[in-house]
C-alpha cells in the first residue's frame, strides 16, 4: 500500500484561524541520521565489543545495529531522547547475545520488540521504565556511562571541551558526529511561510541544553534570521507531554495551527493534547514527515497531513500563495533580525532573548549547563 507524497485526511477541516506552525527539529528541520542515529549505533557497538567483549560478527563486516532498528523504536514512542535510545539498544543487543543466548527472546526481531514497546507506551509504561522492566539488570550498564559515551561520540573531543570544559575519556580522537548534520529546508523557507500568512512559528524539540544552542546557532547562520517565536526544549517539557505544546501555544498566543514531527513521540504529543483539550484551547493539527510504510503507519494512527519533507507544507496548507519576488515585502510582517550575539534578536523593534530554564538534572544527564528553554519577546 502506498499514499501520495502529500496526503491530507479526507474532509480535513482546518482551524478557522490558521496562523501558527510548530516544528520538531531533528528529522524535520535538521537531518540527523548520520549524527544522533549513528551515535546510538556506535555506542551500542562499543558497549558490546569493547566493554562486554562479546562476539557480534562485527569483525566480519556485519552490522550489529542498523538505522532500521533505531527507526523501529522511534515509531514505538518513548525514545525521543537519544541517550535513552542508546541505553535501550546497548541493553537489548547485549541481552540478545549473552543473557538470552539460545532462547526464543534472542530470536525475537527488533520490529517485535518495538511493537511491545509501543504497547507499553500507550499504557503509560514505555521508555526507560519499559527497558528496565524487560531487559535484565546484568545486560544494562550504568545510565551515566551511556550518557558520557553519547556526548563524546556526538560532540567529539573539540566540541566537548569547548562547550562543557570536559576531556574525552572513551573516545579521545572522536571528531564528533554533530558535524554530519544538514539542514532540511531552504534558507528562505520561513520567509516564504511568513509571506503566505503564517505569522507565528516555533519549535518543540527533544534536544536539551547545548544541543539546542548548537542547532539554533546553525539555523541562524544558515537562514540569516531568528525566525522563531518560541523554542520549547526537553529541559522544560519532554515529548509527548502535552504541556510542551500548551506552553508553546500560550507563548505565541496561537488561535489555531499545526505541529509537524517525524516520530511517534511527535504524533503522541498532539494526540495527548487533543485527548485533554479544553473548549477554550485552540485546535492543532498533526502533520508527519514520513516515507513509504512509515507514512501508511501514521495515516492509520490518525495523522491529519503526511508529507515527505517539511517544505511540502506550503503546497497543502490553507494559506495564501506569495507571488514571485514578494517574499521580502510580504504582508507587513517583519522577519527577526539578529545581532552579533546569537541569543539576541529583534522582531519589529522588540527584543527577543533566551529565557533559561532550570539546570539540567545531574542525575539525568550528568552534565550541568544552562538549558535553553524558550525564546520569547520581552
N, C-alpha and C positions, 0 to 999 in steps of 0.2 A: 504493500500500500504506500502511496506517495501523495503529498499535498503540494500545492504551489509554493514557490519561494516566498511569496507574500500571501498570507491567508488571514481572513477575518472570520470570526464566528458568525454563522448565518443570523441575519436580523440583529446584528450587534447595534446597540444604542449607545452613542457617546454621551457623556455628560453635557447638559445644555450649555454650560460654560466650560470650555476646554482650554485651559491656559497654562498647564504645567506638565513637565516631564521630569521624572526622577530616574536616574540611571544607576544601574550596577556598574562597577568599574571593570573588574577582571573578566575577560571573555566577552565583554560588551564594548568597552572603550579601549581596553589595552589587551593585546594578545599575550597570554601568559602560559601557553602550553610548554614553551621552552624555558620558562622560569619557575613558576610555582609548581606546576605538574612535574617538571623534570627534577625539581628539588626533592619532592616526595619519593620519586623513583630512586634517585641517587642515595638518599638516606636509607631507604629500605635495603638496597643492595649492600651498603656499608655495614648496616647492623647485622644482616645475615652473614656476609662473608668475612668481615673483619672482627666485629665484636663477638659474634657467636661462633665463627669459624665453621659454618655449615656449608656443605657442598650443594650448590643450587644450579649446577651446569653453566654458571656464568663464564667459567674458563673456556667453555666450548662455544662461546659466542651467542648463547641463548639468553633471551631477556627473561629475567625473573618477574619483573613487573612492567606493565605496558600502560600507555595513556588510556587504553580502553578500560583497564582496571580502575584507574583514577576516576574516569568519567562515569563509570557504573555507580560509584558511591556518591558522586556529585548529584546524580539523578535520584539517589535514595534520599538525600537530605540529611542534615545533621552534621555535615562535614565541610561546611563553608570555610572553616578555619583550616589553613593548610598545615599548620603544626599538628592539629588533631588528625588530619588526613595522613600525615607521615607516621604518627603514632599508630593509627589503625593498620596501615599497610605493613609496617615493620612487624607488628604483633601478629597479624593474621598470617603472613607468609612464614614467620618463624614457627608458629604453631603447626602449620601445614607440613613443614619439613622435619619437625622434631616431636613436639607433644602429640600431634595427631598422626604421625607417620604410620602408614599401613592401616589406616582406618577409613571409614566412609567420609569422615569430616575432611580428611586431606584431599579427597576426590571431589568434594563439592566445589562447583565453579564460582568464580567471582560474581557472576551475574546472580547466582542463587543466594550468595551471602548478601549481596546488595538488596535483593528483594526482602530478605529478613530484616535488614537494617531499615528499609523503608517502612515495613510494618511496625517496627518498634518506634520509629519516628512519629508515625501517625497516632500512636498510642501515648506519646509524650515521654518515651523512654529511649530515645535514639541517641546518636552522637557518642560522646565519651562514656556515658552510662551504659550503652549497649556494648561497646567494646570491652569494658571491664566486667560486664556480666557474662559475656560469651567466651572470651579468649582467656585461657589460663594465665594466672599471675606469672608463672615461670617464663611465659613467652613475651611478657611485656617488660621492657626496660623503663627506667625512671623517665617520667614525662619531661623533667627538666633537661635531661641529656638529649632527648629528641629535640627540644626547643633550641639547645645550643648547637646541635648539628644543623638544624634548619637554618639558623641565622648565618652560620659560617658558609654553608653551601649557597644560600640565596644571595647574601650580600657580598661575599668574597672578602679577602683579607683587607684590602684598601678601604672599602666602604664600611666594614665592621669597625675598623679603627677610627675612621672619620666620624661616623655617626654615633657610636657607642663608647669609644675610647677603649675598646677591647681588642686583645690579640687572639688570633685563631689558635685553637688547641688541637682540633682534629684534622682540619684541612688548611695547613699553613700556606699552601700555594694556590688556594682557590681564587679564581678570577671573579667569581660572582655571576650567578645566572640572571640576576636582575638586569644585566646589560643586554640580555636577549629580548627584552620586551619591546613591543612595537605598538604604535597607535593604530586603532581600527577605524578611525574616522578621518576625513579630510580636514585640513586646518581651518576651513571656513564653515564647517558643518553647523556650529552653534549660531553663527551669524545668520546662516540661512534659516535656521529654525526661528530665530527672532524676527526675521523678515517675513516669515509666514504666520506670525502672530503668537508664537509661544513665548510668553513674557516671563515665565518663572521656570527655573531649572535647578536641579541639584543632584547630589549623589548619595546613595546609601550603600556602603561598602563593607565587606568583611575584612578589609585591611585595618591595621591599627598602628598608632604611633608613627614611627619613621617610614613605614610602608606607605602611609597616607601622604606624608610630606614628600617623599620621592615621586609618587605619582602626580601630585599637584604641581610640583616644580617642573616636571617634564611636560605636563599639559600646557602650562603657561608658556614655556619656551616654544612649544610646537604650534599652538594656536595664537599666541601673541596676546592673550587676554585671560582674565579670571572670569570665565563665562558663567560660573555657578553662583547661586544664591545661598545654598546650604550644603554642607557635607556632614553626613552622619556616619561615623566610623564605628567599628566594633568596640572601641574604647567606651562608647556611650551606650549603644544597644547592639546586641548580636542578632542577626537574622537567624530564624524567621520571627523574632519577637515583633509583633505589630506596633509596639511603641516606637520602633525605629521609624516607621512610616508616619505615625502620628506626629512625632517630633518634627519631621521634615514638612509635613502639611501645615502645622502651626507656624513654623518658622517663615514660610513663604506666603502664608495666607491663601493657599490654593482654594479654588472653588470647584475644581474638577480636573482630572488629568489621567496620567498613565505612568506606570512604573515598568521599566524594561530590564530583564535579567536573563540569565542563561543556566541557572541551576535550580534544583528542587527547593533550596532554601529561599531563592528569589520568588519562586512561584508561591511557596507556602507563606511568605511574608504578606503578600496581598490576600491570599486565601484566609489567613488568620485575621487580617484586618476586616475583611468582609464579614467573617463569622461573628465578629464582635462590634460591628459598625453601629454607631448611634444614628438616629434620624437626622441629627444636626451635622453629621460629618459628611464631607464630600465623597462623591463616587470616584474610585480609582480603578482603572482598567489594568490588566496584566498582559504585557507583551513579552514574548520569549524569543531570544536569538537561538535558533536550533536548526539542525540539518537532518535530513533523511528520517531514520527511525525515531530519533530523538524528537523530531518535530511532530511525528504521529503521537508519541507518548504524551507530549504536553497538550496536544489537541484533545486527546482523550481525557486528560486530567481537568480540562476546562479553561485553557488559556483563551483570551479574547483575540489576540493577534499573534501571529508567528511570522518572523522574518529571518532571512539568512544573514543579515548584517544590520547594524544599528542605523545605517543611512537609509535603509529601505523604509524606515518610518515615514519619511517625507512623502512617500507615494501612497500611504494608506490612512493618513490622519485627516480629520475634518478641518483642515486649515487652509488659508488662502495661499495660492502659489505665487511666489515673488516673480516679477518679470525679470528678464535678463538685465543684469547690471544694477539691480535695485537693492542688493544686499546692504551696501554701505549706508543707504538713506532710507531704511525700512521703518515704517510705522512709528517713527519718532522715538523708538526705544534705543537708548544708548548702550553700547557694549561696555563691559567692565574694562577699565584701563589699569595697568599695573605699574607701580613704581619700581625702582631698582630693587626694593625688598620684596621677595616672593610672597610674603604674608600681608602685604599692604596693597589694597586695591581701592578703586573708587567707581561708583555707579552713579552717573548723573550728578556728580558733586558730593555724593555720600561716601564716607569712608567705610571700608569693609575690613574687618580684621578677624583673626582666628580667635575663637573662644575656646580656651584649652579645657578639655575635660579632665577628669580625675587621672591621677597617675596610674600607670598600668600596674596591676597587682603582681608583685614579685612571685607569688605562689603560682600564678597562671603562666607567666611568660619569662620569669627570671631575668627581666630587664626593667630598669627604671628609666622612664623618659616621659616627657610631656606628651600625652596622646592628643592628636588633633581631632577635636570633636565636631565642631561646626563653624561654618563661615556665615556670619550674619551682619547686616547693616547695623552700625552703631547709632 
